[in-house]
């Protein structure tokens, strides 16, 4: 085993890479962290950064941002009073 392989951790198998790409294409609103969470639920221990690397290598960009205010903007709005303790 090359010395740098021990530092990088185990390689991601082709079946997991295929699953990551499939999940990203089937769920375009999911980002790398959502995909990583679903993989964890399925029993695949993989870092979110590894999911990002697989998506980047496949030419899949980040998930689109959700429309609407940011959390900070929401809390500053008058309607936020209804949600404060």
FENFENZI-V26462 format. One record per pair of residues at least 6 apart in sequence whose ideal C-beta (glycine too) atoms are under 6 Angstrom apart, sorted by sequence separation. I is the first residue (numbers start at 1). J is the second residue. If there is no record, write none. Layout:
# FENFENZI-V26462
I|J  I|J
This chain:
# FENFENZI-V26462
74|80  39|46  23|35  36|48  20|35  33|48  36|51  32|48  35|51  32|51  32|52  16|44  20|51  24|55  31|63  30|63  20|54  29|63  24|60  17|54  21|58  12|50
